[in-house]
């Protein structure tokens, strides 16, 4: 049976004692404050770790070059698709046009994505190794 609610006490979310409030899924008072502080500390640690990864990726020249070339290829694919969308060709000719325009670019994009992911994995592993050594 659910604990009885009262209308007068607001400090425990309408329950007569803190245990009932906690049981209802609402930690009360001091314990709630401790949980909150712990969560803030963990969040700060997580942000610091993330900042290190982002910094390492940003400083890596190869990652920057791969990202730039990937963006370039993606832009070209978008251009081809836009050109095809607004051209007057219909049906099978359109398919041929699309295949001719995009197949090579899509293959290049896949290769670049794979290379970028591999490089990011290497950079991340280096940061982890450094963190483990310190």
PALUMMAR-638120 format. One record per residue: residue in one letter; x, y, z of N, C-alpha, C, O in turn; chain. Coordinates in steps of 0.2 Angstrom, whole numbers, plus 5000, padded with zeros to 4 digits. Atoms other than C-alpha are relative to their C-alpha. Last residue first. Example, Ala and Ser with C-alpha at 12.3 -4.5 7.8 and 13.67 -1.06 7.14 Angstrom:
2
<zanu "s", <4996, 4994, 4999>, <5068, 4995, 5036>, <4996, 5005, 5003>, <4999, 5011, 5004>, "A">;
<zanu "a", <5004, 4994, 5000>, <5062, 4978, 5039>, <5004, 5006, 5000>, <5009, 5005, 5003>, "A">;
END
This chain:
134
<zanu "x", <4999, 4995, 4995>, <5252, 5048, 4924>, <4997, 4998, 5006>, <4997, 5002, 5011>, "A">;
<zanu "x", <4993, 5000, 4998>, <5254, 5032, 4913>, <5001, 5005, 5006>, <5006, 5005, 5010>, "A">;
<zanu "x", <4998, 5006, 4996>, <5236, 5028, 4912>, <5007, 5001, 5002>, <5008, 4998, 5008>, "A">;
<zanu "x", <5004, 5000, 4994>, <5232, 5046, 4906>, <5001, 4994, 5005>, <5002, 4995, 5011>, "A">;
<zanu "x", <4996, 4995, 4996>, <5246, 5045, 4893>, <4996, 5001, 5007>, <5000, 5002, 5012>, "A">;
<zanu "x", <4994, 5002, 4997>, <5239, 5029, 4887>, <5004, 5005, 5004>, <5007, 5003, 5009>, "A">;
<zanu "x", <5001, 5004, 4994>, <5222, 5036, 4886>, <5006, 4997, 5003>, <5007, 4996, 5009>, "A">;
<zanu "x", <5003, 4996, 4994>, <5227, 5051, 4876>, <4999, 4995, 5006>, <5001, 4997, 5011>, "A">;
<zanu "x", <4994, 4996, 4997>, <5237, 5040, 4864>, <4998, 5003, 5006>, <5002, 5003, 5011>, "A">;
<zanu "x", <4996, 5005, 4996>, <5222, 5028, 4862>, <5006, 5003, 5003>, <5008, 5002, 5008>, "A">;
<zanu "x", <5003, 5001, 4994>, <5211, 5043, 4857>, <5004, 4995, 5004>, <5005, 4996, 5011>, "A">;
<zanu "x", <5000, 4994, 4996>, <5223, 5049, 4844>, <4997, 4998, 5007>, <5000, 5000, 5012>, "A">;
<zanu "x", <4993, 5000, 4999>, <5224, 5031, 4836>, <5001, 5006, 5005>, <5005, 5005, 5010>, "A">;
<zanu "x", <4999, 5006, 4995>, <5205, 5029, 4837>, <5007, 5000, 5002>, <5009, 4999, 5008>, "A">;
<zanu "x", <5003, 4998, 4994>, <5204, 5046, 4828>, <5001, 4995, 5006>, <5002, 4997, 5012>, "A">;
<zanu "x", <4995, 4995, 4997>, <5216, 5041, 4815>, <4997, 5002, 5006>, <5001, 5003, 5011>, "A">;
<zanu "x", <4994, 5003, 4998>, <5205, 5025, 4811>, <5005, 5005, 5004>, <5008, 5003, 5009>, "A">;
<zanu "x", <5002, 5004, 4994>, <5189, 5035, 4811>, <5006, 4996, 5003>, <5007, 4996, 5009>, "A">;
<zanu "x", <5001, 4996, 4994>, <5197, 5047, 4799>, <4998, 4997, 5006>, <5001, 4998, 5011>, "A">;
<zanu "x", <4994, 4997, 4998>, <5203, 5034, 4787>, <5000, 5004, 5006>, <5004, 5004, 5011>, "A">;
<zanu "x", <4997, 5006, 4997>, <5186, 5025, 4787>, <5007, 5003, 5003>, <5009, 5001, 5008>, "A">;
<zanu "x", <5004, 5002, 4994>, <5177, 5041, 4783>, <5004, 4995, 5004>, <5005, 4996, 5010>, "A">;
<zanu "x", <4998, 4994, 4995>, <5190, 5046, 4770>, <4997, 4999, 5007>, <5000, 5000, 5012>, "A">;
<zanu "x", <4993, 5001, 4999>, <5187, 5029, 4761>, <5003, 5005, 5005>, <5006, 5003, 5010>, "A">;
<zanu "x", <5000, 5006, 4996>, <5168, 5030, 4762>, <5008, 4999, 5003>, <5009, 4998, 5008>, "A">;
<zanu "x", <5002, 4998, 4993>, <5169, 5048, 4755>, <5001, 4994, 5005>, <5003, 4995, 5011>, "A">;
<zanu "x", <4995, 4996, 4998>, <5179, 5042, 4740>, <4999, 5002, 5008>, <5003, 5002, 5012>, "A">;
<zanu "x", <4994, 5005, 4998>, <5167, 5028, 4737>, <5006, 5004, 5003>, <5008, 5002, 5008>, "A">;
<zanu "x", <5002, 5004, 4994>, <5153, 5041, 4738>, <5005, 4995, 5002>, <5006, 4994, 5008>, "A">;
<zanu "x", <5000, 4995, 4994>, <5162, 5053, 4726>, <4998, 4996, 5006>, <5001, 4997, 5012>, "A">;
<zanu "x", <4993, 4999, 4999>, <5165, 5039, 4713>, <5001, 5004, 5007>, <5005, 5003, 5011>, "A">;
<zanu "x", <4997, 5007, 4998>, <5147, 5033, 4713>, <5007, 5001, 5003>, <5009, 4999, 5008>, "A">;
<zanu "x", <4999, 5001, 4993>, <5140, 5051, 4713>, <5004, 4994, 5002>, <5007, 4994, 5008>, "A">;
<zanu "x", <4997, 4994, 4996>, <5141, 5059, 4696>, <5002, 4998, 5007>, <5006, 5001, 5010>, "A">;
<zanu "x", <4994, 4997, 5003>, <5140, 5043, 4685>, <5003, 5006, 5005>, <5009, 5006, 5006>, "A">;
<zanu "x", <4995, 5005, 4999>, <5127, 5034, 4696>, <5007, 5003, 4998>, <5012, 5002, 5001>, "A">;
<zanu "x", <4998, 5000, 4993>, <5117, 5050, 4697>, <5005, 4995, 5001>, <5010, 4997, 5005>, "A">;
<zanu "x", <4997, 4994, 4998>, <5117, 5053, 4678>, <5003, 5000, 5007>, <5008, 5002, 5009>, "A">;
<zanu "x", <4994, 5000, 5002>, <5113, 5035, 4675>, <5004, 5006, 5001>, <5010, 5005, 5003>, "A">;
<zanu "x", <4996, 5005, 4996>, <5099, 5035, 4687>, <5007, 5000, 4997>, <5011, 5000, 5001>, "A">;
<zanu "x", <4999, 4996, 4994>, <5092, 5052, 4678>, <5005, 4995, 5005>, <5009, 4997, 5008>, "A">;
<zanu "x", <4994, 4995, 5001>, <5094, 5044, 4661>, <5002, 5003, 5007>, <5008, 5004, 5008>, "A">;
<zanu "x", <4994, 5004, 5001>, <5083, 5029, 4667>, <5006, 5005, 4999>, <5011, 5004, 5002>, "A">;
<zanu "x", <5000, 5007, 5001>, <5068, 5041, 4672>, <5007, 4997, 5000>, <5012, 4998, 5004>, "A">;
<zanu "x", <5004, 5004, 4996>, <5069, 5060, 4670>, <5001, 4992, 4999>, <5004, 4991, 4994>, "A">;
<zanu "x", <4999, 5007, 5002>, <5081, 5073, 4664>, <4995, 4996, 5005>, <4995, 4997, 5011>, "A">;
<zanu "x", <5006, 5002, 5003>, <5075, 5091, 4667>, <5000, 4993, 4998>, <4995, 4990, 4995>, "A">;
<zanu "x", <4999, 5001, 5007>, <5088, 5095, 4680>, <4994, 4998, 4997>, <4989, 4995, 5000>, "A">;
<zanu "x", <5003, 4995, 5004>, <5084, 5102, 4697>, <5001, 5000, 4992>, <4999, 5004, 4989>, "A">;
<zanu "x", <5007, 4999, 4998>, <5086, 5086, 4707>, <4997, 5006, 4995>, <4991, 5005, 4994>, "A">;
<zanu "x", <5004, 5006, 5003>, <5102, 5081, 4697>, <4992, 5002, 5002>, <4988, 5001, 4997>, "A">;
<zanu "x", <5000, 4999, 5008>, <5111, 5098, 4700>, <4995, 4995, 4997>, <4991, 4997, 4993>, "A">;
<zanu "x", <5004, 4994, 5001>, <5106, 5097, 4719>, <4999, 5001, 4992>, <4994, 5002, 4990>, "A">;
<zanu "x", <5007, 5002, 4998>, <5113, 5079, 4720>, <4995, 5006, 4998>, <4990, 5005, 4996>, "A">;
<zanu "x", <5002, 5004, 5006>, <5129, 5084, 4711>, <4992, 4998, 5001>, <4989, 4998, 4997>, "A">;
<zanu "x", <5001, 4996, 5006>, <5131, 5099, 4723>, <4997, 4995, 4994>, <4993, 4997, 4991>, "A">;
<zanu "x", <5006, 4996, 5000>, <5128, 5088, 4738>, <4999, 5004, 4994>, <4993, 5005, 4992>, "A">;
<zanu "x", <5005, 5004, 5000>, <5141, 5076, 4733>, <4993, 5004, 5000>, <4989, 5002, 4996>, "A">;
<zanu "x", <5001, 5001, 5007>, <5153, 5090, 4730>, <4994, 4995, 4999>, <4991, 4996, 4994>, "A">;
<zanu "x", <5003, 4995, 5004>, <5150, 5096, 4747>, <4999, 4999, 4993>, <4994, 5001, 4990>, "A">;
<zanu "x", <5007, 5000, 4998>, <5153, 5079, 4755>, <4996, 5006, 4996>, <4991, 5005, 4994>, "A">;
<zanu "x", <5003, 5005, 5003>, <5169, 5078, 4746>, <4993, 5000, 5001>, <4989, 4999, 4996>, "A">;
<zanu "x", <5000, 4998, 5007>, <5175, 5095, 4753>, <4996, 4995, 4995>, <4992, 4997, 4991>, "A">;
<zanu "x", <5005, 4994, 5001>, <5169, 5091, 4770>, <5000, 5002, 4993>, <4995, 5003, 4990>, "A">;
<zanu "x", <5007, 5003, 5000>, <5179, 5074, 4769>, <4994, 5005, 4999>, <4990, 5004, 4996>, "A">;
<zanu "x", <5002, 5004, 5006>, <5194, 5083, 4763>, <4994, 4997, 5000>, <4990, 4997, 4995>, "A">;
<zanu "x", <5000, 4995, 5005>, <5194, 5096, 4778>, <4998, 4996, 4993>, <4993, 4998, 4989>, "A">;
<zanu "x", <5006, 4997, 5000>, <5191, 5082, 4790>, <4998, 5005, 4995>, <4993, 5005, 4992>, "A">;
<zanu "x", <5006, 5005, 5002>, <5205, 5072, 4784>, <4993, 5003, 5000>, <4989, 5002, 4996>, "A">;
<zanu "x", <5000, 5001, 5007>, <5217, 5087, 4785>, <4994, 4995, 4997>, <4991, 4996, 4992>, "A">;
<zanu "x", <5002, 4994, 5003>, <5212, 5091, 4802>, <4999, 4999, 4993>, <4994, 5001, 4990>, "A">;
<zanu "x", <5007, 5000, 4999>, <5214, 5073, 4808>, <4997, 5006, 4997>, <4992, 5005, 4993>, "A">;
<zanu "x", <5003, 5005, 5005>, <5231, 5072, 4800>, <4993, 5000, 5001>, <4989, 5000, 4996>, "A">;
<zanu "x", <5000, 4997, 5007>, <5237, 5088, 4809>, <4996, 4996, 4995>, <4992, 4998, 4991>, "A">;
<zanu "x", <4998, 5005, 5005>, <5232, 5082, 4826>, <4999, 5002, 4993>, <4994, 5003, 4991>, "A">;
<zanu "x", <4993, 4999, 5001>, <5230, 5097, 4838>, <5003, 4995, 4994>, <5008, 4997, 4992>, "A">;
<zanu "x", <4999, 4993, 5004>, <5211, 5097, 4836>, <5007, 5001, 4999>, <5009, 5004, 4993>, "A">;
<zanu "x", <5003, 5001, 5007>, <5210, 5078, 4840>, <5001, 5007, 4996>, <5003, 5007, 4990>, "A">;
<zanu "x", <4996, 5004, 5003>, <5221, 5081, 4856>, <4998, 4999, 4992>, <5002, 4999, 4988>, "A">;
<zanu "x", <4994, 4997, 5002>, <5211, 5095, 4861>, <5005, 4996, 4996>, <5008, 4999, 4992>, "A">;
<zanu "x", <5001, 4995, 5006>, <5195, 5086, 4859>, <5006, 5004, 4998>, <5007, 5005, 4993>, "A">;
<zanu "x", <5000, 5004, 5007>, <5202, 5071, 4869>, <4999, 5005, 4994>, <5002, 5004, 4989>, "A">;
<zanu "x", <4994, 5003, 5002>, <5208, 5082, 4883>, <5000, 4997, 4993>, <5004, 4998, 4989>, "A">;
<zanu "x", <4996, 4994, 5003>, <5192, 5092, 4884>, <5007, 4998, 4998>, <5009, 5000, 4992>, "A">;
<zanu "x", <5003, 4998, 5006>, <5182, 5076, 4886>, <5004, 5005, 4997>, <5006, 5005, 4991>, "A">;
<zanu "x", <4997, 5005, 5004>, <5193, 5071, 4901>, <4998, 5001, 4992>, <5002, 5000, 4988>, "A">;
<zanu "x", <4993, 5000, 5000>, <5190, 5087, 4909>, <5003, 4995, 4995>, <5007, 4997, 4991>, "A">;
<zanu "x", <4999, 4994, 5005>, <5171, 5087, 4905>, <5008, 5001, 4999>, <5010, 5002, 4994>, "A">;
<zanu "x", <5002, 5002, 5007>, <5170, 5069, 4913>, <5002, 5006, 4995>, <5004, 5004, 4990>, "A">;
<zanu "x", <4995, 5004, 5002>, <5179, 5075, 4929>, <4999, 4998, 4992>, <5004, 4997, 4988>, "A">;
<zanu "x", <4994, 4996, 5002>, <5168, 5090, 4930>, <5005, 4995, 4998>, <5009, 4997, 4993>, "A">;
<zanu "x", <5001, 4996, 5006>, <5152, 5079, 4928>, <5007, 5004, 4998>, <5009, 5004, 4993>, "A">;
<zanu "x", <4999, 5004, 5006>, <5159, 5067, 4941>, <4999, 5003, 4994>, <5003, 5002, 4989>, "A">;
<zanu "x", <4993, 5002, 5000>, <5161, 5081, 4954>, <5001, 4995, 4994>, <5006, 4996, 4990>, "A">;
<zanu "x", <4996, 4994, 5002>, <5144, 5088, 4950>, <5007, 4998, 4999>, <5010, 5000, 4994>, "A">;
<zanu "x", <5001, 4999, 5007>, <5136, 5071, 4952>, <5004, 5006, 4997>, <5006, 5005, 4991>, "A">;
<zanu "x", <4996, 5006, 5003>, <5145, 5069, 4969>, <4999, 5000, 4992>, <5003, 4999, 4988>, "A">;
<zanu "x", <4993, 4998, 5000>, <5138, 5086, 4974>, <5004, 4995, 4997>, <5009, 4996, 4993>, "A">;
<zanu "x", <5000, 4995, 5005>, <5120, 5081, 4969>, <5008, 5002, 5000>, <5010, 5003, 4994>, "A">;
<zanu "x", <5001, 5003, 5007>, <5121, 5065, 4978>, <5001, 5005, 4995>, <5005, 5004, 4990>, "A">;
<zanu "x", <4994, 5004, 5001>, <5127, 5073, 4994>, <5000, 4997, 4993>, <5005, 4998, 4989>, "A">;
<zanu "x", <4995, 4995, 5001>, <5113, 5086, 4993>, <5007, 4997, 4998>, <5010, 4999, 4994>, "A">;
<zanu "x", <5001, 4997, 5007>, <5100, 5072, 4990>, <5006, 5005, 4999>, <5008, 5005, 4993>, "A">;
<zanu "x", <4998, 5006, 5004>, <5107, 5063, 5006>, <4999, 5003, 4992>, <5004, 5001, 4988>, "A">;
<zanu "x", <4992, 5001, 5000>, <5106, 5079, 5016>, <5002, 4995, 4995>, <5007, 4997, 4991>, "A">;
<zanu "x", <4995, 4997, 4996>, <5088, 5083, 5012>, <5007, 4999, 4999>, <5009, 5000, 4993>, "A">;
<zanu "x", <5001, 4994, 4997>, <5077, 5071, 5003>, <5006, 5003, 5004>, <5010, 4999, 5006>, "A">;
<zanu "x", <4995, 5000, 4994>, <5079, 5058, 4990>, <4999, 5007, 5003>, <4998, 5012, 5000>, "A">;
<zanu "x", <4998, 4993, 4999>, <5063, 5058, 4979>, <5005, 5000, 5006>, <5002, 5000, 5012>, "A">;
<zanu "x", <4996, 4998, 5005>, <5059, 5041, 4972>, <5003, 5007, 5000>, <5006, 5010, 4995>, "A">;
<zanu "x", <5004, 4998, 5006>, <5044, 5037, 4982>, <5004, 5003, 4994>, <5002, 5005, 4989>, "A">;
<zanu "x", <5003, 5006, 5003>, <5055, 5028, 4994>, <4996, 5001, 4994>, <4995, 4997, 4989>, "A">;
<zanu "x", <4994, 5003, 5004>, <5065, 5044, 4997>, <4997, 4993, 4997>, <4999, 4992, 4991>, "A">;
<zanu "x", <4998, 4996, 5005>, <5049, 5053, 5002>, <5005, 4997, 4995>, <5005, 4997, 4989>, "A">;
<zanu "x", <5005, 5001, 5005>, <5043, 5039, 5012>, <5002, 5004, 4994>, <5000, 5001, 4989>, "A">;
<zanu "x", <4999, 5006, 5003>, <5060, 5039, 5022>, <4994, 4998, 4994>, <4996, 4996, 4989>, "A">;
<zanu "x", <4995, 5000, 5005>, <5059, 5058, 5024>, <5001, 4993, 4997>, <5002, 4992, 4991>, "A">;
<zanu "x", <4993, 5000, 4998>, <5043, 5057, 5034>, <5005, 4999, 4994>, <5002, 4997, 4989>, "A">;
<zanu "x", <4999, 4998, 4993>, <5025, 5063, 5032>, <5007, 4999, 5003>, <5009, 5003, 5007>, "A">;
<zanu "x", <5000, 5006, 4996>, <5025, 5063, 5013>, <5001, 5002, 5008>, <5005, 5007, 5009>, "A">;
<zanu "x", <5007, 5002, 4998>, <5019, 5079, 5004>, <5000, 4993, 5004>, <4994, 4991, 5005>, "A">;
<zanu "x", <5004, 5002, 5006>, <5036, 5081, 4995>, <4993, 4997, 5001>, <4990, 4993, 4998>, "A">;
<zanu "x", <4998, 5007, 5002>, <5046, 5080, 5011>, <4995, 4998, 4994>, <4993, 4992, 4993>, "A">;
<zanu "x", <4993, 5002, 5000>, <5047, 5098, 5014>, <5002, 4993, 4998>, <5007, 4992, 4995>, "A">;
<zanu "x", <4997, 5000, 5007>, <5030, 5102, 5009>, <5007, 4998, 4999>, <5009, 4996, 4994>, "A">;
<zanu "x", <4993, 5000, 5000>, <5021, 5096, 5025>, <5003, 5000, 4993>, <5001, 4996, 4989>, "A">;
<zanu "x", <4997, 4994, 4996>, <5003, 5102, 5026>, <5008, 5000, 4999>, <5010, 5005, 4998>, "A">;
<zanu "x", <5000, 4994, 5003>, <4994, 5092, 5013>, <5004, 5005, 5003>, <5005, 5010, 5000>, "A">;
<zanu "x", <5004, 4995, 4996>, <4997, 5074, 5019>, <5001, 5007, 4996>, <5005, 5008, 4991>, "A">;
<zanu "x", <4997, 4993, 5001>, <5001, 5059, 5009>, <4996, 5005, 5004>, <4990, 5003, 5007>, "A">;
<zanu "x", <5005, 4995, 4999>, <4999, 5041, 5016>, <5003, 5007, 4998>, <5008, 5009, 5001>, "A">;
<zanu "x", <5000, 4996, 4994>, <5012, 5029, 5010>, <4995, 5005, 5000>, <4993, 5008, 4994>, "A">;
<zanu "x", <4996, 4994, 5000>, <5006, 5017, 4996>, <5000, 5004, 5006>, <4995, 5004, 5010>, "A">;
<zanu "x", <5004, 4994, 5000>, <5000, 5000, 5000>, <5004, 5006, 5000>, <5010, 5006, 5003>, "A">;
END
